[in-house]
Amino acid sequence: MKNYLPEWMHAWIGLFDTALIILLILLVAWLLRRLTRRLLARLGTHYTLPPQVEVAARRLSNFVIWSATVVAILDQLGMSPTILWTAFTGFAAVGAVAFFAAWSVLSNIFCALLIFTSRPFRLGDRLEVLENGEKPGLKGLVIDINLVYTTLQEIDGPAEGTLMQIPNSLFFQRGLRRWPLGAALPGQVQGDG
């Protein structure tokens, strides 16, 4: 094809090819992002995941897709793969340090995902977090579950009616007593709430 073009256009052919490949990479990334969004929306509907989980998964998938896109574009522009690998491993090392620094927060977020999927309790349930075996512990009505805390409104305690924010990881470290929404507590008549 170069033989049919004027001499001054030969240098532009490589740039045109590179620009076309970059546009193709961007198109594939955009299509992959749309497909991932639809898939996550269907999974969220099918498994009735909370909106926070769906948004977090969508953000993570966007980050992965666009990061791969940037790396592919930089490769097309002639950046050395060893430089990209060195930068990636450097960022990964910093990320690992940040991961261990924020371990308790990440543990609570992971436990929130387990609460949302395994459903050991739901909004409106009455819970008692047991200390040791049968020793009574925190007791309350579940009024909110977010990514870090579950909020209980205290019942039958010294500060009845106050709100307690309990880290989600605590529910997997202690025993639980659960009274489903509308169930009477021991010693109460149904409807005494």
Backbone as CSV, one residue per row, in Angstrom:
resi,resn,N_x,N_y,N_z,CA_x,CA_y,CA_z,C_x,C_y,C_z
1,MET,0.824,-1.189,0.000,0.000,0.000,0.000,0.866,1.250,0.000
2,LYS,2.040,1.160,0.615,2.913,2.324,0.670,3.362,2.756,-0.727
3,ASN,3.433,1.791,-1.641,3.898,2.118,-2.988,2.937,3.029,-3.727
4,TYR,1.666,3.002,-3.379,0.662,3.804,-4.074,0.483,5.187,-3.459
5,LEU,1.096,5.449,-2.342,0.943,6.731,-1.655,2.154,7.615,-1.910
6,PRO,1.949,8.919,-1.828,3.106,9.823,-1.975,4.121,9.583,-0.857
7,GLU,5.361,9.930,-1.106,6.465,9.701,-0.177,6.213,10.343,1.191
8,TRP,5.648,11.537,1.248,5.460,12.244,2.513,4.430,11.579,3.415
9,MET,3.561,10.687,2.872,2.538,10.021,3.675,3.040,8.731,4.327
10,HIS,4.202,8.244,3.895,4.705,6.975,4.431,4.926,7.044,5.945
11,ALA,5.388,8.164,6.443,5.632,8.307,7.890,4.321,8.321,8.682
12,TRP,3.261,8.750,8.053,1.978,8.848,8.745,1.234,7.513,8.835
13,ILE,1.612,6.537,8.030,0.927,5.242,8.033,1.051,4.571,9.408
14,GLY,2.247,4.582,9.996,2.455,3.981,11.316,1.618,4.662,12.382
15,LEU,1.546,5.992,12.329,0.715,6.731,13.294,-0.771,6.402,13.118
16,PHE,-1.190,6.283,11.876,-2.582,5.942,11.599,-2.908,4.544,12.127
17,ASP,-2.006,3.587,11.902,-2.208,2.229,12.424,-2.314,2.237,13.950
18,THR,-1.400,2.961,14.600,-1.401,3.033,16.066,-2.696,3.662,16.573
19,ALA,-3.120,4.762,15.934,-4.369,5.426,16.349,-5.562,4.499,16.170
20,LEU,-5.573,3.735,15.092,-6.671,2.800,14.845,-6.698,1.691,15.898
21,ILE,-5.532,1.174,16.267,-5.463,0.133,17.301,-5.906,0.686,18.652
22,ILE,-5.497,1.918,18.972,-5.908,2.536,20.239,-7.424,2.721,20.280
23,LEU,-8.020,3.166,19.172,-9.480,3.300,19.114,-10.160,1.947,19.283
24,LEU,-9.581,0.907,18.700,-10.130,-0.434,18.855,-10.034,-0.905,20.313
25,ILE,-8.921,-0.627,20.967,-8.763,-0.980,22.387,-9.815,-0.261,23.229
26,LEU,-10.018,1.031,22.972,-11.019,1.801,23.722,-12.430,1.272,23.478
27,LEU,-12.722,0.875,22.242,-14.045,0.327,21.918,-14.272,-0.996,22.651
28,VAL,-13.276,-1.865,22.662,-13.394,-3.147,23.370,-13.582,-2.911,24.867
29,ALA,-12.835,-1.955,25.431,-12.970,-1.652,26.868,-14.374,-1.128,27.170
30,TRP,-14.883,-0.265,26.331,-16.223,0.287,26.534,-17.283,-0.811,26.469
31,LEU,-17.154,-1.705,25.472,-18.111,-2.806,25.345,-18.014,-3.767,26.535
32,LEU,-16.797,-4.052,26.957,-16.597,-4.929,28.117,-17.186,-4.304,29.380
33,ARG,-17.038,-3.000,29.526,-17.600,-2.293,30.689,-19.127,-2.378,30.689
34,ARG,-19.737,-2.184,29.526,-21.207,-2.282,29.430,-21.693,-3.698,29.723
35,LEU,-20.994,-4.686,29.190,-21.349,-6.080,29.436,-21.221,-6.420,30.918
36,THR,-20.157,-5.955,31.548,-19.940,-6.207,32.978,-21.029,-5.545,33.813
37,ARG,-21.403,-4.311,33.460,-22.477,-3.623,34.197,-23.783,-4.403,34.130
38,ARG,-24.113,-4.889,32.926,-25.361,-5.656,32.777,-25.306,-6.956,33.573
39,LEU,-24.163,-7.617,33.515,-24.004,-8.867,34.258,-24.140,-8.626,35.762
40,LEU,-23.501,-7.569,36.264,-23.585,-7.263,37.694,-25.008,-6.870,38.096
41,ALA,-25.711,-6.143,37.221,-27.100,-5.771,37.517,-27.976,-7.017,37.600
42,ARG,-27.763,-7.966,36.688,-28.544,-9.207,36.731,-28.229,-10.024,37.982
43,LEU,-26.934,-10.107,38.327,-26.563,-10.830,39.542,-27.165,-10.163,40.779
44,GLY,-27.132,-8.823,40.807,-27.704,-8.090,41.933,-29.193,-8.337,42.073
45,THR,-29.896,-8.402,40.948,-31.334,-8.664,40.980,-31.622,-10.108,41.359
46,HIS,-30.865,-11.024,40.776,-31.101,-12.456,41.020,-30.830,-12.840,42.472
47,TYR,-29.737,-12.320,43.047,-29.370,-12.668,44.416,-29.818,-11.620,45.429
48,THR,-30.600,-10.658,45.014,-31.089,-9.544,45.840,-29.973,-8.954,46.706
49,LEU,-28.887,-8.589,46.027,-27.770,-7.960,46.735,-28.107,-6.514,47.047
50,PRO,-27.623,-5.991,48.140,-27.850,-4.581,48.461,-27.161,-3.686,47.421
51,PRO,-27.687,-2.495,47.219,-27.090,-1.588,46.229,-25.612,-1.291,46.498
52,GLN,-25.204,-1.234,47.786,-23.808,-0.933,48.099,-22.868,-1.989,47.528
53,VAL,-23.269,-3.250,47.587,-22.429,-4.338,47.074,-22.331,-4.243,45.563
54,GLU,-23.464,-3.974,44.930,-23.472,-3.853,43.472,-22.609,-2.679,43.013
55,VAL,-22.704,-1.562,43.698,-21.888,-0.385,43.345,-20.403,-0.678,43.549
56,ALA,-20.055,-1.344,44.647,-18.649,-1.677,44.898,-18.108,-2.615,43.826
57,ALA,-18.897,-3.615,43.432,-18.460,-4.545,42.380,-18.316,-3.826,41.048
58,ARG,-19.234,-2.907,40.759,-19.159,-2.148,39.503,-17.916,-1.262,39.486
59,ARG,-17.608,-0.619,40.607,-16.411,0.232,40.668,-15.133,-0.588,40.511
60,LEU,-15.099,-1.742,41.156,-13.922,-2.613,41.035,-13.738,-3.083,39.594
61,SER,-14.827,-3.492,38.947,-14.718,-3.951,37.552,-14.303,-2.800,36.637
62,ASN,-14.840,-1.600,36.865,-14.415,-0.441,36.066,-12.928,-0.170,36.237
63,PHE,-12.445,-0.250,37.475,-11.030,-0.019,37.738,-10.158,-1.031,36.994
64,VAL,-10.545,-2.295,37.051,-9.759,-3.343,36.390,-9.779,-3.152,34.875
65,ILE,-10.953,-2.896,34.314,-11.071,-2.740,32.856,-10.271,-1.535,32.379
66,TRP,-10.416,-0.381,33.042,-9.725,0.817,32.570,-8.224,0.757,32.844
67,SER,-7.828,0.061,33.897,-6.385,-0.116,34.140,-5.765,-0.964,33.032
68,ALA,-6.434,-2.044,32.665,-5.938,-2.880,31.566,-5.922,-2.108,30.255
69,THR,-6.904,-1.244,30.065,-6.963,-0.428,28.851,-5.780,0.530,28.785
70,VAL,-5.480,1.194,29.899,-4.346,2.126,29.934,-3.041,1.386,29.646
71,VAL,-2.881,0.197,30.232,-1.657,-0.581,29.998,-1.552,-0.976,28.520
72,ALA,-2.666,-1.397,27.916,-2.652,-1.779,26.498,-2.333,-0.584,25.603
73,ILE,-2.879,0.578,25.939,-2.597,1.781,25.141,-1.134,2.188,25.286
74,LEU,-0.619,2.161,26.515,0.791,2.503,26.716,1.712,1.534,25.980
75,ASP,1.316,0.263,25.922,2.095,-0.718,25.160,2.087,-0.359,23.675
76,GLN,0.958,0.068,23.156,0.878,0.465,21.746,1.711,1.711,21.451
77,LEU,1.847,2.575,22.441,2.636,3.795,22.260,4.134,3.556,22.442
78,GLY,4.513,2.310,22.738,5.927,1.969,22.788,6.543,1.935,24.168
79,MET,5.731,2.005,25.199,6.290,1.918,26.545,6.745,0.489,26.781
80,SER,7.894,0.337,27.384,8.491,-0.974,27.618,7.662,-1.782,28.619
81,PRO,7.418,-3.067,28.316,6.682,-3.908,29.271,7.388,-4.035,30.623
82,THR,8.713,-3.967,30.639,9.407,-4.069,31.932,9.134,-2.839,32.788
83,ILE,9.037,-1.679,32.167,8.713,-0.461,32.921,7.292,-0.572,33.480
84,LEU,6.363,-1.061,32.648,4.981,-1.229,33.117,4.917,-2.240,34.252
85,TRP,5.662,-3.345,34.120,5.664,-4.368,35.172,6.268,-3.821,36.464
86,THR,7.337,-3.064,36.342,7.969,-2.474,37.522,7.007,-1.516,38.227
87,ALA,6.324,-0.687,37.446,5.352,0.245,38.033,4.218,-0.523,38.705
88,PHE,3.737,-1.560,38.040,2.638,-2.352,38.602,3.045,-3.013,39.914
89,THR,4.215,-3.639,39.943,4.643,-4.313,41.177,4.894,-3.300,42.297
90,GLY,5.387,-2.113,41.945,5.567,-1.071,42.958,4.242,-0.647,43.560
91,PHE,3.246,-0.426,42.688,1.921,-0.066,43.185,1.299,-1.222,43.971
92,ALA,1.537,-2.452,43.536,0.995,-3.612,44.247,1.611,-3.721,45.644
93,ALA,2.903,-3.432,45.751,3.550,-3.484,47.071,2.961,-2.434,48.002
94,VAL,2.758,-1.228,47.483,2.142,-0.163,48.290,0.719,-0.567,48.661
95,GLY,-0.002,-1.167,47.706,-1.365,-1.625,47.985,-1.399,-2.702,49.054
96,ALA,-0.401,-3.602,49.031,-0.350,-4.659,50.047,-0.116,-4.073,51.432
97,VAL,0.748,-3.069,51.510,0.996,-2.415,52.800,-0.283,-1.726,53.277
98,ALA,-0.965,-1.039,52.364,-2.220,-0.370,52.730,-3.275,-1.400,53.134
99,PHE,-3.274,-2.551,52.470,-4.225,-3.617,52.797,-4.043,-4.085,54.234
100,PHE,-2.804,-4.329,54.632,-2.566,-4.780,56.004,-2.820,-3.663,57.010
101,ALA,-2.592,-2.420,56.608,-2.857,-1.304,57.514,-4.357,-1.145,57.756
102,ALA,-5.149,-1.483,56.759,-6.601,-1.316,56.874,-7.307,-2.660,57.060
103,TRP,-6.618,-3.632,57.643,-7.147,-4.986,57.760,-8.490,-5.040,58.471
104,SER,-8.644,-4.326,59.576,-9.897,-4.425,60.333,-11.072,-3.872,59.528
105,VAL,-10.840,-2.790,58.798,-11.912,-2.234,57.972,-12.272,-3.213,56.862
106,LEU,-11.253,-3.776,56.207,-11.509,-4.734,55.137,-12.185,-5.994,55.675
107,SER,-11.825,-6.402,56.870,-12.469,-7.558,57.499,-13.954,-7.285,57.708
108,ASN,-14.284,-6.087,58.176,-15.691,-5.736,58.380,-16.450,-5.672,57.064
109,ILE,-15.801,-5.172,55.999,-16.454,-5.114,54.688,-16.708,-6.529,54.178
110,PHE,-15.718,-7.407,54.323,-15.899,-8.795,53.894,-17.016,-9.461,54.698
111,CYS,-17.046,-9.221,55.988,-18.110,-9.792,56.825,-19.475,-9.228,56.437
112,ALA,-19.529,-7.972,56.017,-20.795,-7.398,55.540,-21.277,-8.145,54.309
113,LEU,-20.342,-8.462,53.405,-20.727,-9.232,52.218,-21.256,-10.608,52.617
114,LEU,-20.634,-11.219,53.632,-21.133,-12.510,54.118,-22.514,-12.364,54.748
115,ILE,-22.747,-11.275,55.483,-24.068,-11.039,56.088,-25.112,-10.862,54.994
116,PHE,-24.756,-10.089,53.942,-25.708,-9.850,52.859,-26.020,-11.126,52.081
117,THR,-25.041,-12.017,51.931,-25.273,-13.219,51.124,-25.776,-14.404,51.938
118,SER,-25.237,-14.634,53.135,-25.662,-15.798,53.926,-26.879,-15.499,54.796
119,ARG,-27.135,-14.232,55.060,-28.301,-13.755,55.804,-28.508,-14.438,57.160
120,PRO,-27.524,-14.339,58.061,-27.743,-14.894,59.403,-28.802,-14.097,60.162
121,PHE,-29.043,-12.856,59.733,-30.108,-12.031,60.295,-30.474,-10.981,59.262
122,ARG,-31.632,-10.340,59.508,-32.146,-9.336,58.566,-32.576,-8.095,59.334
123,LEU,-32.866,-7.034,58.586,-33.427,-5.833,59.207,-34.723,-6.197,59.925
124,GLY,-34.902,-5.678,61.117,-36.108,-5.937,61.890,-35.995,-7.122,62.836
125,ASP,-34.969,-7.967,62.654,-34.769,-9.093,63.572,-34.249,-8.576,64.904
126,ARG,-34.546,-9.329,65.957,-33.975,-9.029,67.277,-32.816,-9.993,67.488
127,LEU,-31.684,-9.444,67.894,-30.466,-10.235,68.064,-29.942,-10.120,69.472
128,GLU,-29.261,-11.177,69.880,-28.465,-11.114,71.096,-27.105,-11.693,70.738
129,VAL,-26.063,-10.889,70.911,-24.695,-11.327,70.667,-24.177,-11.877,71.980
130,LEU,-23.975,-13.188,72.035,-23.594,-13.852,73.282,-22.114,-13.662,73.565
131,GLU,-21.792,-13.439,74.829,-20.392,-13.294,75.234,-19.700,-14.645,75.215
132,ASN,-20.065,-15.536,76.134,-19.512,-16.883,76.227,-20.667,-17.836,76.468
133,GLY,-20.912,-18.710,75.562,-21.973,-19.690,75.747,-23.311,-19.047,76.035
134,GLU,-23.768,-19.164,77.271,-25.085,-18.663,77.653,-25.044,-17.313,78.365
135,LYS,-23.857,-16.765,78.560,-23.752,-15.473,79.229,-24.384,-14.396,78.330
136,PRO,-25.337,-13.615,78.863,-26.001,-12.619,78.022,-25.032,-11.543,77.545
137,GLY,-25.308,-11.035,76.370,-24.454,-9.997,75.802,-25.286,-8.850,75.274
138,LEU,-24.859,-8.276,74.178,-25.566,-7.159,73.560,-26.862,-7.650,72.943
139,LYS,-27.929,-6.892,73.172,-29.232,-7.294,72.660,-29.882,-6.090,72.014
140,GLY,-30.453,-6.289,70.820,-31.111,-5.178,70.166,-31.847,-5.556,68.901
141,LEU,-32.522,-4.570,68.357,-33.294,-4.695,67.129,-32.426,-4.197,65.981
142,VAL,-32.270,-5.003,64.927,-31.437,-4.624,63.781,-32.177,-3.545,62.996
143,ILE,-31.574,-2.331,62.951,-32.222,-1.247,62.211,-31.426,-0.812,60.987
144,ASP,-30.150,-1.245,60.897,-29.356,-0.895,59.717,-28.173,-1.851,59.599
145,ILE,-27.846,-2.201,58.352,-26.657,-3.002,58.060,-25.932,-2.285,56.936
146,ASN,-24.692,-1.837,57.224,-23.903,-1.228,56.155,-22.593,-1.984,56.015
147,LEU,-21.653,-1.455,55.251,-20.434,-2.200,54.953,-19.489,-2.363,56.131
148,VAL,-19.589,-1.536,57.158,-18.668,-1.639,58.289,-19.396,-2.031,59.575
149,TYR,-20.571,-1.460,59.823,-21.284,-1.682,61.079,-22.690,-2.204,60.839
150,THR,-23.191,-2.905,61.847,-24.616,-3.215,61.948,-25.122,-2.416,63.140
151,THR,-26.203,-1.680,62.933,-26.741,-0.838,63.999,-27.906,-1.555,64.664
152,LEU,-27.805,-1.679,65.999,-28.861,-2.274,66.807,-29.443,-1.207,67.719
153,GLN,-30.757,-1.228,67.870,-31.406,-0.378,68.858,-31.554,-1.239,70.101
154,GLU,-30.897,-0.825,71.185,-30.823,-1.655,72.387,-32.202,-1.873,72.991
155,ILE,-32.437,-3.136,73.398,-33.681,-3.498,74.095,-33.303,-4.292,75.347
156,ASP,-34.087,-4.159,76.371,-33.884,-4.896,77.629,-32.473,-4.730,78.176
157,GLY,-31.940,-3.532,78.171,-30.604,-3.313,78.710,-30.575,-2.054,79.544
158,PRO,-29.413,-1.706,80.062,-29.297,-0.519,80.907,-29.574,0.785,80.155
159,ALA,-29.368,0.785,78.857,-29.580,2.009,78.078,-30.582,1.726,76.966
160,GLU,-31.727,1.195,77.332,-32.733,0.793,76.354,-33.089,1.951,75.427
161,GLY,-33.180,1.654,74.153,-33.537,2.659,73.151,-32.340,3.307,72.482
162,THR,-31.153,3.170,73.059,-29.972,3.765,72.429,-29.529,2.910,71.250
163,LEU,-28.723,3.512,70.391,-28.232,2.808,69.210,-26.822,2.302,69.454
164,MET,-26.578,1.055,69.058,-25.243,0.460,69.168,-24.767,0.140,67.759
165,GLN,-23.558,0.573,67.441,-22.964,0.202,66.161,-21.935,-0.887,66.439
166,ILE,-22.214,-2.063,65.918,-21.369,-3.224,66.180,-20.616,-3.567,64.897
167,PRO,-19.290,-3.712,64.959,-18.533,-4.094,63.758,-19.033,-5.436,63.213
168,ASN,-19.171,-5.526,61.905,-19.726,-6.729,61.289,-18.910,-7.982,61.589
169,SER,-17.608,-7.844,61.771,-16.776,-9.022,62.036,-17.135,-9.667,63.378
170,LEU,-17.698,-8.911,64.320,-18.049,-9.459,65.633,-19.117,-10.547,65.531
171,PHE,-19.996,-10.445,64.533,-21.068,-11.429,64.382,-20.538,-12.799,63.974
172,PHE,-19.311,-12.841,63.459,-18.720,-14.122,63.073,-17.731,-14.629,64.121
173,GLN,-17.560,-13.869,65.195,-16.665,-14.272,66.283,-17.437,-14.717,67.519
174,ARG,-18.708,-14.405,67.579,-19.527,-14.706,68.756,-20.770,-15.469,68.321
175,GLY,-21.381,-16.111,69.321,-22.650,-16.779,69.071,-23.774,-15.754,68.999
176,LEU,-24.827,-16.101,68.286,-25.973,-15.202,68.116,-27.258,-15.913,68.514
177,ARG,-28.135,-15.160,69.125,-29.524,-15.583,69.284,-30.308,-14.652,68.382
178,ARG,-31.276,-15.228,67.671,-32.033,-14.415,66.717,-33.522,-14.691,66.867
179,TRP,-34.263,-13.604,66.950,-35.711,-13.685,66.921,-36.145,-12.992,65.645
180,PRO,-36.722,-13.735,64.698,-37.119,-13.109,63.426,-38.128,-11.988,63.627
181,LEU,-38.233,-11.152,62.634,-39.148,-10.014,62.647,-40.539,-10.462,63.088
182,GLY,-41.068,-9.839,64.118,-42.430,-10.121,64.597,-42.516,-11.229,65.641
183,ALA,-41.422,-11.964,65.865,-41.450,-13.040,66.856,-41.357,-12.445,68.268
184,ALA,-42.024,-13.107,69.213,-42.000,-12.634,70.600,-40.713,-13.070,71.272
185,LEU,-40.174,-12.207,72.111,-39.004,-12.569,72.918,-39.454,-13.487,74.029
186,PRO,-38.550,-14.301,74.604,-38.938,-15.166,75.710,-39.530,-14.331,76.850
187,GLY,-40.648,-14.777,77.376,-41.294,-14.064,78.484,-42.247,-12.987,78.013
188,GLN,-42.392,-12.816,76.690,-43.315,-11.810,76.165,-44.478,-12.505,75.489
189,VAL,-45.599,-11.809,75.469,-46.758,-12.296,74.732,-46.626,-11.758,73.313
190,GLN,-46.987,-12.559,72.311,-46.890,-12.131,70.913,-47.605,-10.792,70.727
191,GLY,-46.912,-9.827,70.097,-47.497,-8.511,69.876,-47.116,-7.491,70.939
192,ASP,-46.382,-7.902,72.012,-45.978,-6.975,73.074,-44.833,-6.093,72.666
193,GLY,-44.117,-6.266,71.701,-43.025,-5.553,71.158,-42.285,-4.610,71.896
